[in-house]
Amino acid sequence: SATAFKILSEGLYSNKIGSMIRELICNAYDAHCAAGTKDTPIDVELPIATNPVFRIRDYGTGLPEADMRTIYTTYFESTKSGDNQFIGGFGLGSKTPLCYNTEQFFVCSYFNGVKYLYNVSIGNNGAPVLTKWSEEQTSEPNGLELTISVDTNDVPRFKTEFYKFLMWTDIKINRIGYDGDFKRAKY
């Protein structure tokens, strides 16, 4: 319901930016595990002042339209429930962009030769709404790409929170637009 969504999206995460980065990268990693592409880096583009957009692209399974509708509009709905090989499983992480930016974000699902572009937003009733904007043939590999607009005042915090998360994980990341400005912690 809209009330449950509002309570969960506004009160679930105290660090909305850090939580969104962590949840979306972990979802991407889980998608790679499901597709057998664990060694393929996840593309992450951090926002900068001249392009205040956070973008993440995985090369996992992608999602068919029916799964997109369920996953992006329902809390506690997950394709990973009951499987211990995945990090997530509660159906919360995919909605974290709405916790940060309550207006909208975009999801592109590359699934079996078709590229689906969706807008995820909060509807008039306060619940999430998934709107398909386009569908076209593609030669892109399967996976999801999320694009989230960022307040320019939050640009430095995205970099800080990304590095906090990345410092202690071994998830392979291809950081788009940057070269060599980060060193992982040595265990």
Accessible surface in RSA format (square Angstrom, percent):
REM  Atomic radii and reference values for relative SASA: ProtOr
REM  Chains: A
REM  Algorithm: Lee & Richards
REM  Probe-radius: 1.40
REM  Slices: 20
REM RES _ NUM      All-atoms   Total-Side   Main-Chain    Non-polar    All polar
REM                ABS   REL    ABS   REL    ABS   REL    ABS   REL    ABS   REL
RES SER A   1   110.84  93.7  52.66  70.3  58.19 134.0  59.47 126.6  51.37  72.0
RES ALA A   2    28.07  25.8  21.31  32.9   6.76  15.4  21.54  30.3   6.53  17.3
RES THR A   3    95.21  67.7  89.59  90.8   5.62  13.4  58.56  78.7  36.65  55.4
RES ALA A   4    46.40  42.7  41.32  63.8   5.08  11.6  45.88  64.6   0.51   1.4
RES PHE A   5    11.44   5.7  10.55   6.5   0.89   2.3  10.83   6.6   0.60   1.7
RES LYS A   6   120.34  58.7 118.59  72.8   1.75   4.2  66.12  59.5  54.22  57.8
RES ILE A   7   117.31  66.8 108.84  81.1   8.47  20.4 114.84  82.7   2.47   6.7
RES LEU A   8    36.90  20.6  36.26  25.9   0.65   1.6  36.90  25.9   0.00   0.0
RES SER A   9     5.87   5.0   5.52   7.4   0.35   0.8   0.58   1.2   5.29   7.4
RES GLU A  10    95.43  54.8  80.81  61.1  14.62  34.8  31.53  61.0  63.90  52.2
RES GLY A  11    62.10  76.6   0.00   N/A  62.10  76.6  32.68  89.7  29.42  65.9
RES LEU A  12    66.70  37.1  39.16  28.0  27.54  69.2  44.21  31.1  22.49  60.5
RES TYR A  13    23.43  10.9  18.79  10.7   4.63  12.1  20.38  15.3   3.05   3.8
RES SER A  14   127.33 107.6  80.32 107.2  47.02 108.3  58.75 125.1  68.58  96.1
RES ASN A  15    47.47  32.7  45.62  44.1   1.85   4.5  24.56  59.1  22.90  22.1
RES LYS A  16    64.26  31.3  60.52  37.1   3.74   8.9  53.22  47.9  11.04  11.8
RES ILE A  17     5.34   3.0   5.19   3.9   0.15   0.4   5.19   3.7   0.15   0.4
RES GLY A  18     8.09  10.0   0.00   N/A   8.09  10.0   5.62  15.4   2.47   5.5
RES SER A  19     6.12   5.2   5.86   7.8   0.26   0.6   0.18   0.4   5.94   8.3
RES MET A  20     0.01   0.0   0.01   0.0   0.00   0.0   0.01   0.0   0.00   0.0
RES ILE A  21     0.00   0.0   0.00   0.0   0.00   0.0   0.00   0.0   0.00   0.0
RES ARG A  22    96.32  40.4  96.32  49.1   0.00   0.0  38.11  52.1  58.21  35.3
RES GLU A  23    39.62  22.7  39.05  29.5   0.57   1.4   1.91   3.7  37.72  30.8
RES LEU A  24     5.89   3.3   3.32   2.4   2.57   6.5   3.40   2.4   2.49   6.7
RES ILE A  25     0.00   0.0   0.00   0.0   0.00   0.0   0.00   0.0   0.00   0.0
RES CYS A  26    14.46  10.9  14.46  16.1   0.00   0.0   4.97  12.6   9.48  10.2
RES ASN A  27    39.54  27.3  34.76  33.6   4.79  11.5  17.40  41.9  22.14  21.4
RES ALA A  28     4.30   4.0   2.82   4.3   1.48   3.4   3.77   5.3   0.53   1.4
RES TYR A  29    43.95  20.5  43.95  25.0   0.00   0.0  22.39  16.8  21.55  26.6
RES ASP A  30     1.23   0.9   0.61   0.6   0.62   1.5   0.73   1.7   0.50   0.5
RES ALA A  31    19.75  18.2  13.71  21.2   6.04  13.7  19.25  27.1   0.50   1.3
RES HIS A  32     1.54   0.8   1.54   1.1   0.00   0.0   0.19   0.2   1.34   1.6
RES CYS A  33    24.65  18.6   8.84   9.9  15.81  37.1   5.59  14.2  19.06  20.6
RES ALA A  34    55.02  50.6  22.55  34.8  32.48  73.9  26.36  37.1  28.66  75.9
RES ALA A  35    41.29  38.0   8.96  13.8  32.33  73.5  16.92  23.8  24.37  64.6
RES GLY A  36    68.26  84.2   0.00   N/A  68.26  84.2  34.93  95.9  33.33  74.6
RES THR A  37    41.15  29.3  36.35  36.9   4.79  11.4  41.15  55.3   0.00   0.0
RES LYS A  38   110.28  53.8 102.64  63.0   7.64  18.2  50.32  45.3  59.96  63.9
RES ASP A  39   112.27  78.6  98.93  98.5  13.34  31.5  32.45  76.4  79.82  79.6
RES THR A  40    51.95  37.0  47.60  48.3   4.35  10.4  27.42  36.8  24.53  37.1
RES PRO A  41    56.36  41.1  54.85  50.0   1.51   5.5  54.85  45.3   1.51   9.4
RES ILE A  42     1.49   0.8   1.49   1.1   0.00   0.0   1.49   1.1   0.00   0.0
RES ASP A  43    18.31  12.8  18.02  17.9   0.28   0.7   0.17   0.4  18.14  18.1
RES VAL A  44     0.08   0.1   0.00   0.0   0.08   0.2   0.08   0.1   0.00   0.0
RES GLU A  45    37.31  21.4  37.26  28.2   0.05   0.1   4.55   8.8  32.76  26.8
RES LEU A  46     3.58   2.0   1.00   0.7   2.58   6.5   1.00   0.7   2.58   6.9
RES PRO A  47     4.12   3.0   0.00   0.0   4.12  15.0   0.00   0.0   4.12  25.6
RES ILE A  48    73.34  41.7  72.81  54.2   0.52   1.3  73.34  52.8   0.00   0.0
RES ALA A  49    77.05  70.8  60.13  92.8  16.92  38.5  60.24  84.8  16.81  44.5
RES THR A  50   126.92  90.3  90.95  92.2  35.96  85.7  84.94 114.1  41.98  63.5
RES ASN A  51    60.09  41.4  58.94  57.0   1.15   2.8  15.11  36.4  44.98  43.5
RES PRO A  52    40.05  29.2  39.05  35.6   1.00   3.6  39.05  32.2   1.00   6.2
RES VAL A  53    32.33  21.3  32.20  29.1   0.13   0.3  32.20  28.0   0.13   0.4
RES PHE A  54     0.00   0.0   0.00   0.0   0.00   0.0   0.00   0.0   0.00   0.0
RES ARG A  55    47.37  19.9  47.02  24.0   0.35   0.8  19.13  26.1  28.24  17.1
RES ILE A  56     3.14   1.8   2.91   2.2   0.24   0.6   2.91   2.1   0.23   0.6
RES ARG A  57     6.65   2.8   6.65   3.4   0.00   0.0   2.61   3.6   4.04   2.5
RES ASP A  58     6.89   4.8   6.30   6.3   0.60   1.4   0.13   0.3   6.77   6.7
RES TYR A  59    48.76  22.8  45.78  26.0   2.98   7.8  26.06  19.6  22.70  28.0
RES GLY A  60     3.78   4.7   0.00   N/A   3.78   4.7   0.00   0.0   3.78   8.5
RES THR A  61    53.66  38.2  49.82  50.5   3.85   9.2  39.20  52.7  14.46  21.9
RES GLY A  62     4.09   5.0   0.00   N/A   4.09   5.0   0.00   0.0   4.09   9.2
RES LEU A  63    21.10  11.8  21.10  15.1   0.00   0.0  21.10  14.8   0.00   0.0
RES PRO A  64    43.87  32.0  43.45  39.6   0.42   1.5  43.87  36.2   0.00   0.0
RES GLU A  65    54.09  31.1  51.27  38.8   2.82   6.7  20.90  40.4  33.19  27.1
RES ALA A  66    75.12  69.1  62.06  95.8  13.07  29.7  69.60  98.0   5.52  14.6
RES ASP A  67    53.46  37.4  53.37  53.1   0.09   0.2   0.88   2.1  52.59  52.4
RES MET A  68     0.00   0.0   0.00   0.0   0.00   0.0   0.00   0.0   0.00   0.0
RES ARG A  69    99.25  41.7  98.11  50.0   1.14   2.7  51.17  69.9  48.08  29.1
RES THR A  70    55.85  39.7  51.27  52.0   4.58  10.9  29.58  39.7  26.27  39.7
RES ILE A  71    20.36  11.6  20.36  15.2   0.00   0.0  20.36  14.7   0.00   0.0
RES TYR A  72     5.81   2.7   5.81   3.3   0.00   0.0   0.10   0.1   5.71   7.0
RES THR A  73    45.20  32.1  28.79  29.2  16.42  39.1  16.60  22.3  28.61  43.2
RES THR A  74    57.74  41.1  54.32  55.1   3.42   8.2  41.98  56.4  15.77  23.8
RES TYR A  75    27.54  12.9  12.64   7.2  14.90  38.8  12.02   9.0  15.53  19.1
RES PHE A  76   127.20  63.6 102.85  63.7  24.35  63.4 103.33  62.6  23.86  68.3
RES GLU A  77    68.18  39.1  67.23  50.9   0.95   2.3   1.70   3.3  66.48  54.3
RES SER A  78    20.87  17.6   2.34   3.1  18.53  42.7   3.50   7.5  17.36  24.3
RES THR A  79    89.55  63.7  51.41  52.1  38.14  90.9  40.65  54.6  48.90  73.9
RES LYS A  80    30.09  14.7  28.05  17.2   2.04   4.9  25.44  22.9   4.66   5.0
RES SER A  81    72.73  61.5  46.91  62.6  25.81  59.5  39.94  85.0  32.79  45.9
RES GLY A  82    90.81 112.0   0.00   N/A  90.81 112.0  43.25 118.7  47.55 106.5
RES ASP A  83    62.31  43.6  52.84  52.6   9.47  22.4  17.14  40.3  45.17  45.0
RES ASN A  84   157.32 108.5 125.23 121.0  32.09  77.3  36.73  88.4 120.59 116.6
RES GLN A  85   109.77  61.4  79.87  58.4  29.91  71.2  38.64  82.3  71.13  53.9
RES PHE A  86    29.26  14.6  14.60   9.0  14.66  38.1  15.93   9.7  13.33  38.1
RES ILE A  87   100.99  57.5  67.50  50.3  33.49  80.7  74.62  53.7  26.37  71.6
RES GLY A  88    27.01  33.3   0.00   N/A  27.01  33.3  21.07  57.8   5.94  13.3
RES GLY A  89    17.13  21.1   0.00   N/A  17.13  21.1   8.17  22.4   8.96  20.1
RES PHE A  90   149.67  74.9 144.85  89.7   4.82  12.5 147.87  89.6   1.81   5.2
RES GLY A  91    11.95  14.7   0.00   N/A  11.95  14.7   8.74  24.0   3.21   7.2
RES LEU A  92    33.72  18.8  31.02  22.2   2.70   6.8  31.02  21.8   2.70   7.3
RES GLY A  93     6.24   7.7   0.00   N/A   6.24   7.7   0.32   0.9   5.92  13.3
RES SER A  94     8.34   7.0   7.04   9.4   1.30   3.0   6.86  14.6   1.48   2.1
RES LYS A  95     0.69   0.3   0.69   0.4   0.00   0.0   0.69   0.6   0.00   0.0
RES THR A  96     1.08   0.8   0.87   0.9   0.21   0.5   0.88   1.2   0.20   0.3
RES PRO A  97     0.17   0.1   0.17   0.2   0.00   0.0   0.17   0.1   0.00   0.0
RES LEU A  98     0.62   0.3   0.02   0.0   0.60   1.5   0.02   0.0   0.60   1.6
RES CYS A  99     7.36   5.6   1.31   1.5   6.05  14.2   1.57   4.0   5.79   6.2
RES TYR A 100    41.03  19.2  18.83  10.7  22.20  57.8  18.33  13.8  22.70  28.0
RES ASN A 101    26.15  18.0  21.02  20.3   5.14  12.4   9.23  22.2  16.92  16.4
RES THR A 102    78.48  55.8  69.81  70.8   8.66  20.6  40.16  53.9  38.32  57.9
RES GLU A 103   133.51  76.7 121.01  91.5  12.50  29.8  42.89  83.0  90.62  74.0
RES GLN A 104    71.08  39.8  69.87  51.1   1.21   2.9  10.59  22.5  60.50  45.9
RES PHE A 105     1.19   0.6   0.06   0.0   1.13   2.9   1.19   0.7   0.00   0.0
RES PHE A 106    49.16  24.6  48.91  30.3   0.24   0.6  49.01  29.7   0.14   0.4
RES VAL A 107     0.04   0.0   0.00   0.0   0.04   0.1   0.04   0.0   0.00   0.0
RES CYS A 108     6.98   5.3   6.49   7.2   0.49   1.2   3.89   9.9   3.08   3.3
RES SER A 109     0.00   0.0   0.00   0.0   0.00   0.0   0.00   0.0   0.00   0.0
RES TYR A 110    15.05   7.0  15.05   8.6   0.00   0.0   0.88   0.7  14.17  17.5
RES PHE A 111    51.20  25.6  49.88  30.9   1.31   3.4  49.88  30.2   1.31   3.8
RES ASN A 112   105.39  72.7  75.28  72.7  30.12  72.5  34.81  83.8  70.58  68.2
RES GLY A 113    27.89  34.4   0.00   N/A  27.89  34.4  21.35  58.6   6.54  14.7
RES VAL A 114    22.71  14.9  22.71  20.6   0.00   0.0  22.71  19.7   0.00   0.0
RES LYS A 115    60.64  29.6  60.54  37.1   0.10   0.2  11.78  10.6  48.86  52.0
RES TYR A 116    27.94  13.0  27.94  15.9   0.00   0.0   1.47   1.1  26.47  32.6
RES LEU A 117    50.10  27.9  50.10  35.8   0.00   0.0  50.10  35.2   0.00   0.0
RES TYR A 118     0.00   0.0   0.00   0.0   0.00   0.0   0.00   0.0   0.00   0.0
RES ASN A 119     8.64   6.0   8.64   8.4   0.00   0.0   0.76   1.8   7.88   7.6
RES VAL A 120     0.00   0.0   0.00   0.0   0.00   0.0   0.00   0.0   0.00   0.0
RES SER A 121    24.47  20.7  24.47  32.7   0.00   0.0  10.86  23.1  13.60  19.1
RES ILE A 122    53.83  30.6  31.99  23.8  21.84  52.6  31.99  23.0  21.84  59.3
RES GLY A 123    17.63  21.7   0.00   N/A  17.63  21.7  12.23  33.6   5.41  12.1
RES ASN A 124   173.38 119.6 129.17 124.8  44.20 106.4  40.37  97.2 133.01 128.6
RES ASN A 125   108.26  74.7  84.11  81.3  24.15  58.1  46.98 113.1  61.28  59.2
RES GLY A 126    24.93  30.7   0.00   N/A  24.93  30.7  22.10  60.6   2.83   6.3
RES ALA A 127    22.56  20.7  22.56  34.8   0.00   0.0  22.56  31.8   0.00   0.0
RES PRO A 128    13.47   9.8   4.45   4.1   9.02  32.8   4.45   3.7   9.02  56.1
RES VAL A 129    60.33  39.7  57.81  52.3   2.52   6.1  60.33  52.4   0.00   0.0
RES LEU A 130    10.23   5.7   0.25   0.2   9.99  25.1   0.25   0.2   9.99  26.9
RES THR A 131    60.56  43.1  57.72  58.5   2.84   6.8  46.20  62.1  14.36  21.7
RES LYS A 132    70.06  34.2  46.76  28.7  23.29  55.5  30.78  27.7  39.28  41.8
RES TRP A 133   142.06  57.0 106.76  51.7  35.31  82.9 101.99  54.4  40.08  65.0
RES SER A 134    45.24  38.2  36.11  48.2   9.13  21.0  38.19  81.3   7.05   9.9
RES GLU A 135    94.19  54.1  65.17  49.3  29.02  69.1  17.84  34.5  76.35  62.3
RES GLU A 136    93.26  53.5  85.59  64.8   7.67  18.3  31.47  60.9  61.80  50.5
RES GLN A 137   145.42  81.3 126.25  92.3  19.18  45.7  65.58 139.6  79.85  60.6
RES THR A 138    32.45  23.1  10.80  10.9  21.65  51.6  13.13  17.6  19.32  29.2
RES SER A 139   121.59 102.7  83.13 110.9  38.46  88.6  55.65 118.5  65.94  92.4
RES GLU A 140    81.73  46.9  72.67  55.0   9.06  21.6  17.36  33.6  64.37  52.6
RES PRO A 141    75.48  55.0  64.14  58.5  11.34  41.2  75.48  62.3   0.00   0.0
RES ASN A 142    44.69  30.8  38.14  36.9   6.55  15.8   8.92  21.5  35.77  34.6
RES GLY A 143     0.00   0.0   0.00   N/A   0.00   0.0   0.00   0.0   0.00   0.0
RES LEU A 144    21.50  12.0  20.98  15.0   0.52   1.3  20.98  14.7   0.52   1.4
RES GLU A 145    33.85  19.4  32.66  24.7   1.19   2.8   1.25   2.4  32.60  26.6
RES LEU A 146    10.93   6.1  10.93   7.8   0.00   0.0  10.93   7.7   0.00   0.0
RES THR A 147    41.90  29.8  41.41  42.0   0.49   1.2  28.43  38.2  13.46  20.4
RES ILE A 148     0.00   0.0   0.00   0.0   0.00   0.0   0.00   0.0   0.00   0.0
RES SER A 149    66.60  56.3  62.82  83.8   3.78   8.7  29.63  63.1  36.97  51.8
RES VAL A 150     9.35   6.2   0.00   0.0   9.35  22.5   1.71   1.5   7.64  20.7
RES ASP A 151    78.36  54.9  62.77  62.5  15.60  36.9  28.51  67.1  49.85  49.7
RES THR A 152    76.71  54.6  64.51  65.4  12.20  29.1  39.24  52.7  37.47  56.6
RES ASN A 153   128.41  88.6 102.51  99.1  25.89  62.3  30.16  72.6  98.25  95.0
RES ASP A 154    36.84  25.8  36.43  36.3   0.41   1.0   0.41   1.0  36.43  36.3
RES VAL A 155    20.72  13.6  20.39  18.5   0.33   0.8  20.39  17.7   0.33   0.9
RES PRO A 156    91.31  66.5  82.65  75.3   8.66  31.5  89.89  74.2   1.42   8.8
RES ARG A 157   102.86  43.2  98.35  50.1   4.51  10.7  45.65  62.4  57.21  34.7
RES PHE A 158     0.00   0.0   0.00   0.0   0.00   0.0   0.00   0.0   0.00   0.0
RES LYS A 159    81.86  39.9  81.42  50.0   0.44   1.0  40.27  36.2  41.59  44.3
RES THR A 160    70.88  50.4  65.72  66.6   5.16  12.3  43.36  58.2  27.52  41.6
RES GLU A 161    11.60   6.7   9.90   7.5   1.70   4.0   0.00   0.0  11.60   9.5
RES PHE A 162     0.02   0.0   0.02   0.0   0.00   0.0   0.02   0.0   0.00   0.0
RES TYR A 163    36.19  16.9  36.03  20.5   0.16   0.4  36.19  27.2   0.00   0.0
RES LYS A 164   121.52  59.3 108.30  66.4  13.23  31.5  75.99  68.4  45.54  48.5
RES PHE A 165    36.97  18.5  24.49  15.2  12.48  32.5  33.49  20.3   3.47   9.9
RES LEU A 166     8.82   4.9   8.82   6.3   0.00   0.0   8.82   6.2   0.00   0.0
RES MET A 167    71.92  37.2  70.54  46.7   1.38   3.3  49.79  42.3  22.13  29.3
RES TRP A 168   156.59  62.8 136.72  66.2  19.87  46.6 119.13  63.5  37.46  60.8
RES THR A 169    24.16  17.2  16.50  16.7   7.66  18.2  13.56  18.2  10.60  16.0
RES ASP A 170   118.81  83.2 102.43 102.0  16.38  38.7  34.94  82.2  83.87  83.6
RES ILE A 171     8.26   4.7   6.87   5.1   1.39   3.3   8.26   5.9   0.00   0.0
RES LYS A 172    95.36  46.5  89.41  54.9   5.95  14.2  45.94  41.3  49.42  52.6
RES ILE A 173    29.34  16.7   2.37   1.8  26.96  65.0   2.37   1.7  26.96  73.2
RES ASN A 174    66.35  45.8  62.10  60.0   4.25  10.2  11.26  27.1  55.09  53.3
RES ARG A 175    31.06  13.0  20.26  10.3  10.80  25.7  20.05  27.4  11.02   6.7
RES ILE A 176    54.91  31.2  51.71  38.5   3.20   7.7  54.51  39.3   0.40   1.1
RES GLY A 177    73.96  91.2   0.00   N/A  73.96  91.2  38.98 107.0  34.98  78.3
RES TYR A 178    66.59  31.1  43.28  24.6  23.31  60.6  41.47  31.2  25.12  31.0
RES ASP A 179   143.37 100.4 113.83 113.3  29.54  69.9  35.23  82.9 108.14 107.8
RES GLY A 180    63.94  78.9   0.00   N/A  63.94  78.9  31.07  85.3  32.87  73.6
RES ASP A 181    70.12  49.1  39.15  39.0  30.97  73.2  43.12 101.5  27.00  26.9
RES PHE A 182    46.01  23.0  25.13  15.6  20.88  54.3  28.22  17.1  17.79  50.9
RES LYS A 183   162.94  79.5 147.84  90.7  15.09  35.9 113.64 102.3  49.30  52.5
RES ARG A 184    83.43  35.0  70.69  36.0  12.74  30.3  42.47  58.0  40.95  24.8
RES ALA A 185    25.63  23.6   8.15  12.6  17.48  39.8  18.97  26.7   6.66  17.6
RES LYS A 186   190.27  92.8 160.34  98.4  29.93  71.3 110.38  99.4  79.89  85.1
RES TYR A 187   192.54  89.9 118.31  67.3  74.23 193.2 143.23 107.6  49.31  60.8
END  Absolute sums over single chains surface
CHAIN  1 A     9493.7       7420.7       2073.0       5207.5       4286.2
END  Absolute sums over all chains
TOTAL          9493.7       7420.7       2073.0       5207.5       4286.2
